[in-house]
Structures are given as structure tokens and as C-alpha cells.
Amino acid sequence: MGTANGLFHQCLAVIMMSIAMDAYPKALAGRIGFLLARAHLIARGKADAALTEFGLTMKAYAALATVVSDGAVSQQSLSRRIGMDPATMVDVIDSLERSGYVVRRRNPRDRRRYALQATPKGRVLFARAERAIAEAEVDTLGDMEPDDVHALMQLLGRIANPQTDFPATDELVSRALGR
């Protein structure tokens, strides 16, 4: 049965690629970068719509998610951790702080630095936003099989390896998306 299932998924992949080839110009349909950018725009649009309900941007969600999951972290470390331009990070954290979702506390080991911490209000918001993002992802992936979703996550993880030294600045993202 496993071989038949694997064959089915290979056939499905060929059909999906054929659809993509018909939907886009041939010179683009076979380009990984183009398809990744299109997939990003679709997924990002659905995620952004889900986050709008909570007054969050994807950048704010990423920062809040990291502070909630990793614990107290310096703004500089957070910027490096998620590959966000430091100047943009300042604006994002200022907004989260004004809204009461994070606080800056003096680092007890280095009084010159601050550590960002999620507030209880920020943790509640994150839990609600995380559920909305999960629903948006399900919507984005449509009827994709769990094995295919797992494979997609593995492959994307290899491409988006955080060990690569390539910060996604606003300028680079805008250029890549043709804005």
C-alpha cells in the first residue's frame, strides 16, 4: 500500500506542476523562486488577514511568538534570531510595548541592556493569534495530505535554514516580491 500511496503522490505532484505550468508563463512556472514567491504571497495574504483581527502584523506576530516561546531576550538578539532588520525591530517592539504585550526589563546581568518579556496580555494574544494562523495555514494548504505537508515543511526548512547568514531586510523582501 505504501508504494501505491507514494505513486499517487508523485502523480499528484506532476498534475499540480502541470496546473502551475498552465497557470503561469512557462518561463516562470518552472522557476523555484517564482513559485516560492507566489506561494509566499498566498500564504502571507491569508496569515495577514487572520492577524488583522488581533491588530497584529506578521512582523509583530513573529516578534511576540519568539518572546513567548524563547522567553526573555534582548532586542538585538531577537532581531538576529528572526532575521529582522534592527531598525524595523525597534518600531515593532515599541508598538508591542505600547499595546501592553511586551515589557522591557533591565537585564540583571548587564544593567546597560534590556530584556524583552511577554506580558500575560501578550501571552493571551499570542495564543489567540496562533490559532488564527494555524487556521490560515490549513486554508492555504487546502486538501494537501499530511505527508505532503510534512515533506513541504522539511524542504522549506532546508531552504530557509536559519544558519544561513542572509537577513531578510525590508528592502530585500520588497525587491524579491517586486514591490
C-alpha positions in Angstrom: 0.0 0.0 0.0 2.9 2.4 0.8 4.2 2.1 -2.8 0.8 2.8 -4.3 0.4 5.8 -1.9 3.8 7.1 -3.0 3.0 6.7 -6.6 -0.3 8.5 -6.1 1.5 11.5 -4.5 4.1 11.5 -7.3 1.3 11.6 -9.9 -0.5 14.3 -7.9 2.7 16.4 -7.8 3.1 16.1 -11.6 -0.6 17.1 -12.1 -0.1 20.1 -9.7 3.1 21.2 -11.6 1.2 20.8 -14.8 -1.5 23.1 -13.5 1.1 25.6 -12.4 2.7 25.4 -15.8 -0.6 26.2 -17.4 -1.5 29.0 -15.0 1.8 30.9 -15.3 4.1 31.6 -18.3 6.4 28.6 -18.9 9.5 30.7 -18.2 8.2 31.4 -14.7 6.2 28.2 -13.9 9.4 26.1 -13.8 11.3 28.6 -11.6 11.6 27.7 -7.9 12.0 31.3 -6.8 8.8 32.4 -8.7 6.7 29.6 -7.3 8.1 30.2 -3.8 7.3 33.9 -4.1 3.7 33.1 -5.3 3.2 30.6 -2.5 4.5 33.1 0.0 2.1 35.8 -1.3 -0.8 33.5 -1.0 0.1 32.2 2.5 1.1 35.6 3.7 -2.1 37.2 2.5 -4.2 34.6 4.4 -2.0 35.0 7.5 -2.1 38.8 7.4 -5.9 38.6 7.1 -6.0 36.3 10.2 -3.8 38.6 12.2 -5.7 41.8 11.3 -8.4 40.7 13.7 -5.9 41.0 16.5 -4.3 44.2 15.4 -1.0 42.4 14.6 1.3 42.5 11.6 3.3 39.4 10.7 6.4 41.2 12.0 4.8 41.8 15.4 3.5 38.2 15.5 7.0 36.9 14.7 8.5 39.0 17.5 5.8 38.2 20.0 5.9 34.4 19.1 9.7 34.4 19.7 9.5 36.2 23.0 6.7 33.9 24.2 8.4 30.7 23.0 12.0 31.6 23.9 11.5 33.7 27.0 13.3 36.9 27.9 15.6 38.1 25.1 17.4 41.3 24.2 16.0 43.3 21.3 19.3 42.8 19.4 19.2 39.0 19.9 15.6 38.9 18.9 16.4 40.8 15.7 19.2 38.3 14.8 17.0 35.3 15.8 14.2 36.1 13.4 16.3 37.8 10.8 14.6 41.2 11.1 16.3 44.5 10.4 17.2 46.1 13.7 15.6 49.5 12.8 12.4 47.7 11.9 12.6 45.7 15.2 12.7 48.9 17.2 9.4 50.0 15.7 7.8 46.6 16.1 8.8 46.3 19.8 7.8 49.9 20.5 4.3 49.1 19.2 4.0 45.8 21.1 5.2 47.6 24.3 2.6 50.5 23.8 -0.1 47.9 23.4 0.9 46.1 26.6 2.0 42.8 25.0 5.7 43.0 25.9 7.8 44.9 28.5 11.4 45.9 28.6 13.1 45.0 31.8 16.7 45.7 32.8 18.9 42.7 32.3 20.1 41.7 35.8 23.5 40.5 34.4 24.1 43.7 32.3 22.3 46.8 33.6 23.0 48.6 30.3 20.8 46.2 28.4 17.1 45.4 28.4 15.4 42.0 28.1 12.1 41.8 26.4 9.4 39.7 28.1 5.8 38.9 27.1 3.1 40.1 29.5 0.2 38.0 30.4 -1.9 40.0 28.0 0.7 39.3 25.3 0.6 35.6 26.0 -3.2 35.5 25.7 -3.0 37.5 22.4 -0.3 35.1 21.1 -2.4 32.0 21.9 -5.4 33.5 20.0 -3.3 34.7 17.1 -1.5 31.3 16.9 -4.9 29.5 16.5 -5.8 32.0 13.7 -2.5 31.5 11.9 -3.0 27.7 12.1 -6.4 28.1 10.5 -5.0 30.3 7.8 -2.3 27.7 7.1 -4.9 24.9 6.8 -6.8 27.1 4.4 -3.6 27.8 2.4 -2.7 24.2 2.1 -6.2 23.1 1.1 -6.6 19.4 0.8 -2.9 18.6 0.9 -2.2 15.3 2.5 -0.4 15.3 5.9 2.6 13.5 4.5 2.9 16.2 1.8 2.6 19.0 4.4 5.4 17.3 6.4 7.5 17.0 3.2 6.9 20.6 2.3 7.9 21.8 5.8 11.1 19.7 5.6 12.0 21.1 2.2 11.2 24.7 3.1 13.1 24.3 6.3 16.2 23.3 4.4 15.9 26.3 2.1 15.1 28.8 4.9 17.8 27.4 7.2 18.4 30.0 10.0 22.1 29.2 9.9 22.4 30.9 6.6 23.7 34.4 7.1 21.1 36.2 5.0 18.9 38.6 7.0 15.6 39.4 5.3 15.7 43.2 5.4 12.6 45.0 4.3 14.4 46.2 1.2 15.4 42.6 0.1 11.8 41.3 0.8 10.3 44.2 -1.2 12.7 43.6 -4.1 12.1 39.9 -4.1 8.4 40.5 -4.3 8.7 43.1 -7.0 7.4 46.0 -4.9 
